[in-house]
C-alpha cells in the first residue's frame, strides 16, 4: 500500500506537470512584435496556413521511387501514420491516391488560393469519412497546443485607472452589490467572485475577441506594412509577406466589430500609445469540446442562429465606457470558429439548412449578427455521401466554391494490406506465401474499379500482348500504378509511352473509382473468414487457397470477369521469374574475363596456346573452347556453321571498330561490342538456368527433402543447386525456408517453365 508521503510526492509531481502544460503568458504588443521579428512564419498565419503546417508536421517528406524519371508527376509515397493512425481512437488508412490529393490541396493553402471555399469530402458508406475527419481535427487541435503550432488571437487588457478611474471603481462596487442582493448572497456570491476572477483583476478588465482576430490586424491597415518592414529582418520572408497572396490577409484584413468599437471608444480617452499598451496577444488553442476554433455539427444538432451575448461582461464594458452602446459584445456561433474550422458531418437533416446558411458566408465572407456584420474566414468542411451530392449541386452558384476531395474505398493494395495488419497484427505475414496477401488485396480492390478505362485504352491499344499474365482490361496493371509501381513486365515501348499526360489522366480516373464493390468493413470481414479458414501450421496460405475462397458465388459475381484467372497467371509469371533469378549464379568477374578472352582468342589459330594481354590468362584455342563460349552466347545448341558465322562476324567488328577504340584509349570493357556480348551472355545464362526444373524428378525430390536427413544422400551438384535456390529465394525475395520449398515445388508441379517458355 502506498504511503502518504508517496501519494503526496506523486500528486506534487502531477501538479507541476499540469501547471507546466499548456500554460501560456499573454503577451503585450511589444513582446508579440518581438516574436514576429524572431519567427514570422509561425506568428503570422491564419487557419489555412496553420493547416498546411500541421499536415507537413505530421506527414514527413514522401518517397519518389522514380526520382530520375523525366515523365514523373510526383506521385509520391507518403507516410500518413502520424496524422491518421498513431495516437488515435480509431485509425484511418489513407491510400496513395488520397494522400497525394490531400497534400496537393493543403499545399494550395500556403499559396493563398483557397479562401472562401468549402472542402467537400465525398465517399460511400463505410469508406471511413467520419474517422478521417475526427482524426484530422484531433491532430489539428493537438498541434495548436505545441510550440510549432502556436496561433495567436487578440486580448484587450483595459487599464481601469487610465479609462474608468475612481468612477469605475464605484460602479464596480455597485454592480457587484446589486448582483449579490438581487439573487441572495448565498446563491450568487460565488458566481460574482468567479466572474471577477475571469475578467477583472488587478485594475485590468480583460476583453477577449470572440472572433479570434489576429493581434496584428488591430494595427490600422495604413501602418501595418511599415511596422512589419521595420521589425522583420528576414528579407526573403518579407518579399513573401508583401507580394504573395497567402499573406494578403495580414495587410488587408480588418478587425471584428467588437475590437473596432473598443479601439474607437478608447481613442476618445487615450492616445495611441496608451491604447497599444492595452493590446495583448493570447494563444489561440483549438478546443473542439468547447467549440473554440473547431466546431462539428451532426445532422441531429439543433439549428440555432440566435446571437450570443455575454451579459455579465457587457455590464463591466458599459461601466467602463460609461455608455450602453459604445461597445456591444455580441457575436454569432460562426465567430467561435473564425480563423478555425467549421465542419458539417454528413449533409442530412438539419445540416442541409446549415449548408445553405454558410453558402452566403462562403460567397461573401460576411455574416449578419443583429445589426452588426461579422467577417468570417473559417475553413469550411463537409462530409457527404455520393447520393446526397444534389444538396450542393442544386446550388449552381455554390459549385465554383467547392473543392471536391474523394474519400472512397481503398484503391491501393499496399494500403489495403496495412488495414488487415492494423486489425490482426503484422504476424499475419508469417502465415502467407509472398504475393498472396497482395493478391487478396488486389482481388478486393478489383471489385471497386471501373472495368473499362479510356486512358488505359488510349495508352495501350493492344491489350492482348499481355494476355499471358494480365487481364483483358489491364486492371492488374492499373493496380500496380495506383500503388506507385511501374511493373518490370511492361514493355519498353509502353513504358516510354507512359508520359506525364497519361499519368495525370490515370490518377484523375482513380479519383472517380472506389465507390462500389466490397466496402472497407466488408473486406475486413472477408479477410477474417479467409485467414481463419486457411491458416495452418504445416504450410503457408497459397494461391490455390485464395482462388478457392473467391470462387464462392457470393464473392465471384462481384469481381471483374476472368480476373481470378489473370491473377493466377500473373502470380505464376512472378514466381517463375524469381526462381530464374534465384537459380542464376552471377559471377560478374568471370563473365567479363570470358568475353575479353574470347575477343583475343578469335584472332588466333586453332591448336595454339596464347596469353591474353588484357586478362593475363593463358588460353588454349580449340574448337571445344569456342564451343563452351558460343553455346552460351547463341543458345539452343547452335551448329558448327552457325558458330563459325557468329565468330567471323564478331571478329570483323572487333578489328574494324573495337580494336580502334582500344587503340584510341578506351578500355575494352567500355566498348559497345563488349556491352552487347555481356548482355547477351547474361540473358542466355538465365534462359538456360531452369534446365534442372524441366522433367527432373531427382531435383524435385531433393527440394522436398531439403530440410530432412535424407538430403545428404543426393549428388553434390544437385545439393548445391537446391541450396542456392533456397538461399536466394530467402535473401532476395523474403521467403522463409518453408515458403521457398513450397513455391519451388509449385513451379515444378504446374510446369511453369513450359507455360512461360
N, C-alpha and C positions, 0 to 999 in steps of 0.2 A: 504494500500500500504506500502511495506517495505521501511524503511528509509535508507539513505545512510550508516548510522552507522551500521544498522543491516546487510546490504549487505556486508560491509567490514568485520564485525565480522564473518559472515558465511564463507566468502571467506578465511579469515585468518585461520579459523578452518579447512577448507578443505585443505588448503595449508600445514598445519602442519601434517595432517593425510597422505597426499600424500608423503611428504618428509620422514615421518617415515616408510611408507610402502615400502617394497622391497628395502631398502637402505642397502647395504652390503659393508663393507670396504674390500678392497683387503688386504690379509694377507701376510706379509713377511714369508719366510720359517720358521723362528724361531717361530713365533706366530702360524703358522699352525701345526708345530710339537707339540706345547703345546696342541692344540686342539685334535690332535691324541692321545696324552697321556691321556687327560681327558675323551674322548669319542671315542674310536677307532671303535666301531660298526657303528657309523654314518659317521665318517670321512673317513673310509677305506671301500668303497663299490663301486661296479660297477652297471651298469643298471639292471643286473639280481637281485642283492641283493636289490637294490632300489625297484624294482617291488614287491619283496617278502614283504619288509617292508611296502610299500604302501598298498598292499592288506590287511595286518593284521592291519594296522592303521584304515582303513575304515570298515573292517568286524570284529566285535568282536568275542570272543571265542564262538563256537557253543554250542548247547544243544544236549546232548545224552539222549534220553528218556528212554534208557535201559542200564544204567551205569553198572549194575551188571550182565549183560548177558555175559556169558563166550564165546559165539559164535559171539560177536559183531565184525563188520568190520569197526566201527567208521563211520557209515553212519549218518552224523551229520546234524542237522537243523541249517543253517547259516542265519543270517540276513544281506542281501546284500543291504539294502535300502540306506545306506550312500554312497555306491560306485556307484550304478546304478540308484537310484531314486531321492534322495534328492538333491536339487540344480542342477538339470539337465534341459536342454531344453525339452527333451522328455525322459520319464522314460523307463528303460528296466527291465523286471522282470525275474530274473534267478530262474529256478525251482531247486528243491533239488538235482537232479542228476547233473545238470550243476554246481551248487555251489560247490558240493563235488569234481567234476572233476577239476574245476579251482583251488581250494585250494590245491589239490594234485599236480597239475602241478607247481603252483607257489611255493609250499614248496620245490620242487626239485631244484628251482633256488638257494635257500640258501645252497644246498648241492653241488653246483658247477657242476652238471652233465648236465645242459642244456646250452651248448655253441656250437657255430657253427651249430645251428639248426633253423628251421622255425616253428613257431606256425601256424598251418593251421586250421582256424575256418570254419567248413563245415556246411552249413544249407540251407534249401529250401527258395524260395522266400516267404517273409512275416514272416520269423522267427525272424527278428529284429537284424540281424548280424551287420548292419551298425550302428544302435543305440547303440548296445553293445560296439562296438569298439570306437565310438565317446565318449561315457560316460567314458569308461575305460581310454582313453588317456586324456580326460579333467581332470579327477581326478588325474592322474599321473602328469600332468602339474601343477595343483594346489598344489600338495603335495611337489614338488620341491621348492615352494616358502615358505613353512613352515619351522620352526626351525627343526622339526623332519625329514623333507625331504631334508635336506641340501646335495647337491652334489658339488664337487669341481673340477675345471679344472686349467690348467696351464696358467699363465700370466707372460711374461718376461717384467720386468721394467728395461730397459737398462740405466745405468748411463752414460750420454754423456761425462761428464768431465773425466771419467775413460777410456772411449773407443774411443770417437771421438775427444774430446778436442776442441781447437780453430779451427782446420781444419774443423771439422763437422759443427761448427757454421757458418763458412764461406760458406760451401757447402749448408747449410740450407738456408742461405740468397739468394744464387744464384738460388737455385731451386725455392724458393718462387717467386723471381723476374721474372724468366723465365716463370713460370706458369701464372703469372699475365699479363706479357707483351704479351705472345703468344696468349691469347684469349681476351685481353681487360680488363682493370682493373675493369670496371663497371660490367662485366659479371661474372668474376671468383674470385674476391677478397673475396667475402663472402664464396665461396666454400673452398678457401685455409684456411681461418680463421677457418671454421668449421672443416676442416680436421686436422689442427694443434691442435685444442682443443680435438680431439678424440684420437690421437695417441702420440702427442708430447706436453709435458707441464712440466714446472719447471725442465728443464735439464734432463728429462727422456723420452725415447721413449718406448711406450707400444706396445708389440707384443703379441697378443693373439694366443693361439694354436688353429688352425682351426679344429683339430681333437678332441678337448676337452680332451686331455690327463690328467689323474690324476697327480697332482703335485709330488706324491711320486715316480712315475716311472722315474722322471728326475734324481733321485739319481742313480748313476751307480749300476747295479744289485749286484755286488760283495760286496757292502757296505750296502745294504738295511737291511738285516736280523740283522746285528749287531746294526745298528742305531735303528731299531724298538724294538729290545730286550732291549736296554738301556732306551728308553723313555717310554715304556709301562710297567706299574706295574701290571696290571691285568693278573695273571698267567693263569687263565682259558682261557681268550681270546687269550693269546699268544700261547697256545697249539693249538687252532683252527687256528690261523694265520699261524703257521709254519708247521702244519700237515694236515689240511683239504683242500680238493680240491677247495672249494669255494673261498679260499684266494690265490690260486696258482698264479693268475694274479699279485698280489702285489709284489711277489718276482721274477717273470719271465718275465713280460711284458716289452717291450722296447718302448722308445718314438717314436713319428712320425718323419718323415724325416726332417721336418722343425725345430722341437725342437732339434733334434740331430745336425743339421747344426749350429744352434745358439750356442749350448753348445760348439761344436768344434771350431767355429770361435772365441768365447770369450776366449777359453783356449789358443789361440795364443797370447793373450794380457794380460790376467789376471790370477791370481792364483785361486785355487778352492774356497777359502773363499770369494773372491770378486764376483765370478760367482754366488755362492749360495745366496749371498745377493741380487742378481737381480732376483731371482726366487720367484714368488708370487703365492698364491692360490686365485682363484677367484670363487665366487659362480656360479655354472652351473645350471641355471634355464631353464627348458624346455619351449620352445615357439613355439607352432605349427604354428602360423601365419607366423613367421619368418623362419620356417624350422630348428630351433635350437633345437636339442635333440629329436624332433618329426617331422617326415615328412610323410604325407599321400598322396599317388598317386591314382587318379581316372583313369578309363580306357581312358578318353579323354585327359589326361595331356600329353603335348608334351614330347617325349623321347629325352633327351639331355644329352649326355655323355661327353660333352666338359669339359676340366678342368676349374677351376675357378681361376682367377688371381685377385690380388688387386694391381693394377698398382701404385696407389698413395703410399701405404705403401711400395711397393717394392723400390720406389725411395729413401725413407728415410733409408731403410735397406741397399741398395747399398752404400749410402753416409756414413752410419755408419761404415760398414765393408770395405769400400774403394775397393769393388770388386763387379762385376755384377753377379758372380756365387757362392759367398760364401754361401749365403742363398737365395734359390729360394722359394718365397712364392706362392706356387701352391698347389691346393688340389681339390678333387672331391666333388660332391654333397653328396656322401655317407659319407664323412668325417663330415659333419654337423650333422649327426645323429650317429656318432661313440660314443659308450657309451650311446646310446639313443635308440629310436625306429624308425624303418623303416617299414612303413605299406603300404600294397597294398590293395586297396578297390575294390574287385571283379577282378577275373582273366579273363579279356576280353580285346580285342583291344590291345592298346599299353602296357597294363600291362602284357600281355603274354611275351613280349620281356623283360620287367623288371624282371620278374621271372627268365627267362633264364640268364639274366645278373648277378643276385645275386647268381645264383647257384654256380659259381666258388668262390664267396666271402664266401659263407657259407661253402663250401668244404674245402677251403684253408685258409680262413681268410685274404686273400691278394687281394688287388685291385691295378691295374696298373694305374698310372696317369702320362702321358707323359713318361719320363724315370724313374720316381720315383715309389716306392712301398708304398702303404698305408696298415696299419694293421687295419682291420675293426672288431670291437666287438660290433655290434649292436644287438638288439633284433628284429628279422625279423618276421613280422606278415602278413598273407594273409587271406583275406576273399574269400570264393569260394562257388559256388553252386554245388550240387552233380553232375549235368550233365556236369560240366566243369572240373571234377577231373582228366581227362586224361591229362590236361596240366601239372600236376605234375607226374602222374603215368607213363607217357611215358618216363620220365627221370628216368631210373631204379636206377642209382647211387644216385638219389635225395631222394629216398624213405626212406633210413635209416637216413636222415637228417630232417625228418618231425615228428612233434608231432601233431597228429590229435585230435582236440577237437570239438565234435559235438555241433552245435547251432541249434537244431531242434525246432519244435513247443513244447509248454509246455507239460510235461508228468506228472506233479504233480498237482492234482486237487486243493490243497490249494493255489498254486501259480496262477493257472487259475482264482480262485476267487479274488485274490488280483488285478489282471488286471481289472476285472469288477468293483471292488471298486475304483480303480485308475481312471477309466473313469467316473463312475456315483456317486462316493462318498460312504462312509460307511453306509449311510442311507438306502441303498438297503436292508440291513439285516432286516429292520423293516417291509418289505413287504413280507417276506418269512417265512414259517414254518421252524423249524430246519430240517436240512438234505436236503432240496430241492435245495438250492443253490449248495451244494456239488454234488447232483445228476445231476444237469445241467452240471457242470464242468466235472464230470465223463463221461457223455454221449459224450460230445465234445471230450474228450481225448481218449475215446474208439475207435474213428474213426482213431486215429493216431497210434494205437498199432498194432502189428502183431497178427493175430488171434491165431496162434499156437506157443507154447513156448516149446522147448526141455527141458529147465531147469525145468519148471513147471511140465512137464510130468514125468521127472525123479524123481522129489521130491514127487509129489502126484500122485500115479499111479491110484487110484480110485477116479475120479472126481465126481462120482455120489453121494458120501457120503455128498456132499454139495449142492446137486441139489435143495433143498428146498429154498435156499437163495443165490445161486451163479450160474453164467453162466457156461456152459459146458467147456469153455476154461479157466476158472478161471481168467478172466480179472479183475473182481471186486476185487479179492484177490491181483492181481498184482498192481492194482491202489492204494490199501492201503499200500503195501510195498514200492512202489515208493515214497509215501508221508511220509514214516517213521513210519508206524503203523503196528504192528502185531496184527490183529484183535482177539478179545476175542472168536469169534465163531470158530476159528481154533482149531482142536482137539489137545489134549495134545501130542498124538503120532506125528502128523505132525509138531507141534511146536518144538519138540525135534529133528526132522529130518531136521529142517531148520538151518543147520550148516553153519559155516563160508564159506566153499567151495561153497555151494548152493547160499548163499547171494552174493558172489563175481560174480558168473556166471549170476545171475539175474540182477544185476546192470549193468554189461557189456552188457547184452542184451538190456537194456534200452538205451544205447548209440547208438544203431542201430535202434531205433524207433523214431517216431515223424517227419518223412519226408513225410508223406502222411496224408490224412484226412483233416479236417477243419483247415485252416490256422489261425494264430493269428488274422488277420484282419477280416476274415470271422466269427470267433467265436464272436467277439465284435459286429459285425453287427447282428448276430443271437440273441445274448443276448438282444440287443436293441429291436428287434421285440418281443421277448418273454416277456420281462419286461413291455413293453408298452401295450401289448395285455392283460395281465392277472393281472396287478396291479389294485387293487380295495380297496375301503375304508372299505367295510363291512366284508371282510375276507382276510386271508393271502393266498399267492400263494401256491398251494399244489401239491402233486404228480400226481393227475389226470390232472392238467393243463399241467404239464411237458410232460406226455405221449401223451396228445392230440397234443401238439406242435410238438414233434418229430415223430409222426405218419405220418406227412406230407411226401409224397413220395420223394420230393427233398432232404429231410434230412435222412429219414429212410433207403434209399437204400445205404447210405454210412456208416451205422452202422453195427457192427457185428450181425450176425443172432441171433434173440431172446434175444438180450442184454437188451432191454427195459423191457421184461417180468421178467428177473432175477433182474433187477434194482428195480422193484416194490417189488419183493419177499424179497430182502434184506432190503428195506425200511420197509416193513410190519414187518419183524422179529425184526428190530431195535426198532421200536416204541413200539412193544409189550413188549420187554424186559424193556423198560423204564417205561411203565405202571406198569409192575410187580414190578419193583424196587420202584416206587412211591407209590404203594398201600401197600407195606410191611412195617409195623411198627416194627422196630427192637429195642427191649429193651434188650440189652446185659445182664444187671444185672439180670433181671427177668428170662431170659432163663437159665442163669448159675445156679441160685438158684433152678429152677425147676428140672434140671438134677441132681444136687447134692442131693436134697431132695429125688428124685426118687431112687438114689443109696441106700440111707439109708432105704427107705420105703420097698424095695423089700426083706429086711431081716426080716421084721415084719409080724405079723399075721393080716389078715383082721378083722376089727372091733376094733382094738386097736388104742390108741392115743399116739404118741411118739413125742419127741423133737429131731430134727436133730442136732447133735453136731457140724456140720460144718457151718450151716446157723443160728442156734439158733431159728429156726422156728418150731412151733407145727404142726404136721401132723396127720390128722385122716385118717387111712388107710382103704379105702373102694374100692370096685370094680369101683365105679364112679371116684374115684381119679386116679386109674391106667388107666382107660379108657381115661380120659382127656389128660394124657401124651402120652399114647401109640397110640392113634389115630393120633397124630401129628407125632410121630416117625415112624409109619408104613404106614400111609396114606391109601387112598382107603377104608375106613371103615372096618378095619380088624375084623374077627370073634373073639369070646371069645377064641377059641382054638389057633388061631394064636397069640393072645395077650399073653396068658399064656406060650406058647412055647418061644416067644421072651423074656418074663420076666425071665423064668428059665435059658435061655442061658446067659442072661445079668448077672444074679446072680452068675452063675458058674464062669464066667470070673472075676467078681468083687471080689469074695472070693479068687480065685486062683492067680490072678495077681495084680489087682488094690489095694486091701487092703494091700497086702505085700509091694507094692511100697510106700504106705502111711506110713506104719509102719517103713519103711526104711528112712523116712524123706521127701519124695516127697509130694508136695501139690496135692490135689485131682484134681484140675483144670489143672495140668500139666501132668496128666497120659494119656496114649494112648486111653484108653476106654472113658475118658471124651471127648477128642478131636473128637473121632469118633461119639459119640452121639450128641455132639454140632453141628457138621457139618450136620448131618442127620436131626436134629431138624430144623435148619435154612432152609435147602433145602425143606423140606416138608412144612414149613410155606409159602415159596414163591410159591410152586406149587398150594397151595390152596387159594392164595391171590386173584385170579381172579374170585372167586365164584360170587361176585356181578355183574360181567360183563356178565355172561352167562345167557341169557334168563330172564333178569331182566329189564323190561320196566320202572319200577319206578326209578331205578338207572339212566337210560339213561335220563329220563325227568329231574331228579334232576341236572344232569350235564348241560343240555341245559338251565335250569333256574338258573344256579349258580349265575349270577350277576343281577338277577331280584328280584323284590319284592316278587314273589311267592315262592322263595327258602325257606323262613322261615316256610312255611307250611309243609315241609317234615319231616319225622321221624328223631329224633335226631341222631340215628346211621347212617342213610343214609347221613345226612348233614355232620357228622364228617368224614365219608369215602370220600365224594366228596371233602371236604375242604383239607383233607390230600393229595388226588390225585393231585389236582390243585397246592397246595403249593409245593409239592415235584417236580412236573414237572417244575415249575418255578425256584426253587432254585438249583435243582440237574442237570437240563438239559437245562437251559436257555430259556425256553418257556416264552411267555407272557401269561396272563390270557386268552386272546382271543385264542392264539395258543394252549394252553393246552386243552381248551374246544373242539376246532376243531379237535385235534388229538384224544382225548378220544372218541369222537363220531365216528370218522373214524374207530377206532379199534372195537367198538361195531358193527357198521353197516356192516363192512366187515367180522365180525365173526372170527377175527384173533385168538381168543382163540382156536378154533377148527382147524384152518389152521396150527397152531404150537402147538399141544397139549403137 
